[in-house]
Amino acid sequence: MSNEAVQPYQRIVQDVRDKIRSGQWTAGTKLPSTRELADEYGVAPGTVQRALAELRTAGLVYSHQGRGSFVTETASETTEDSTARALKRLEEQVADLSARLKKIEKGRSD
């Protein structure tokens, strides 16, 4: 997907996810303010609010009125779990494809 196809709020969501995944932002880290994020990304504050709402729904951040938004305790665990599940699925797909390839090669040798 090209950068033009990504909505501005999605870019913010992905950047926050990447910072959590990389360990740059850990549990309890305070995110920059809505105004700071809006300035950084060159977007309206409403766009930042939409990104934060999506991150809250995903369980990656929580917000306190007047205090800001913070990385949840489970955010890094959640991203690690999803990575582990994705790797497990890939391993299963590779095993399945290997079995299919063996059947095809066996059929050719007969």
C-alpha positions in Angstrom: 0.0 0.0 0.0 1.4 3.4 -1.0 1.7 6.2 1.5 -1.0 8.1 -0.4 -3.5 5.3 0.3 -2.9 5.5 4.1 -5.1 7.8 6.0 -3.3 10.3 8.2 -4.7 8.8 11.4 -3.6 5.4 10.3 0.0 6.6 9.9 -0.1 7.9 13.5 -1.6 4.6 14.7 1.1 2.6 12.8 3.9 4.8 14.1 2.7 4.4 17.7 2.4 0.6 17.2 6.0 0.6 15.8 7.4 2.6 18.8 5.7 0.1 21.2 6.8 -2.9 19.3 10.4 -1.7 19.1 10.5 -1.0 22.8 11.0 2.7 22.3 7.8 3.3 24.2 7.1 0.9 27.1 4.3 0.4 29.6 3.4 3.7 31.3 5.1 5.9 28.7 3.2 9.2 28.3 2.5 9.9 24.6 3.0 13.4 23.3 0.0 15.7 23.7 -2.7 15.9 21.0 -1.4 19.3 20.0 2.2 18.0 19.8 1.2 15.0 17.7 -0.9 17.2 15.4 2.1 19.5 14.8 4.4 16.6 14.3 2.2 14.9 11.7 0.8 18.2 10.2 -2.8 17.1 10.9 -5.8 18.5 12.7 -6.2 17.6 16.4 -9.4 15.6 15.4 -7.2 13.4 13.3 -5.0 12.7 16.3 -8.1 12.0 18.4 -9.3 9.4 15.9 -5.9 7.7 16.0 -5.9 7.7 19.8 -9.4 6.2 19.8 -8.3 3.4 17.6 -5.2 2.8 19.8 -7.5 2.7 22.9 -9.8 0.2 21.2 -6.8 -2.0 20.3 -5.8 -1.9 24.0 -2.5 -0.2 23.3 -3.0 3.1 25.1 -5.3 4.5 27.8 -6.2 8.1 28.4 -6.9 10.2 31.5 -8.8 13.5 31.0 -6.4 16.3 31.6 -3.4 14.1 32.0 -2.8 12.6 28.6 -2.5 9.2 26.9 -0.2 6.4 28.1 1.0 3.0 26.8 -0.9 0.2 28.6 0.8 -2.5 30.7 -0.3 -5.1 28.2 0.6 -3.3 25.0 4.0 -4.9 24.5 2.7 -8.3 25.5 -0.2 -7.8 23.0 2.2 -7.0 20.1 4.5 -9.9 21.1 1.6 -12.3 21.3 0.3 -11.2 17.8 3.8 -11.6 16.4 4.1 -15.1 17.9 0.7 -16.1 16.5 1.7 -14.8 13.0 4.9 -16.8 13.1 3.0 -19.9 14.2 0.6 -19.4 11.2 3.5 -19.0 8.8 5.2 -22.2 10.2 2.0 -24.1 9.6 1.6 -22.7 6.1 5.2 -23.7 5.2 4.7 -27.2 6.6 1.5 -27.5 4.5 3.2 -26.3 1.4 6.2 -28.6 2.0 3.8 -31.6 2.2 2.0 -30.6 -1.0 5.3 -30.2 -2.8 6.4 -33.7 -1.7 3.2 -35.1 -3.1 3.7 -33.3 -6.4 7.3 -34.5 -6.7 6.4 -38.0 -5.8 3.7 -38.0 -8.5 6.2 -36.9 -11.1 8.7 -39.7 -10.3 6.1 -42.5 -10.8 
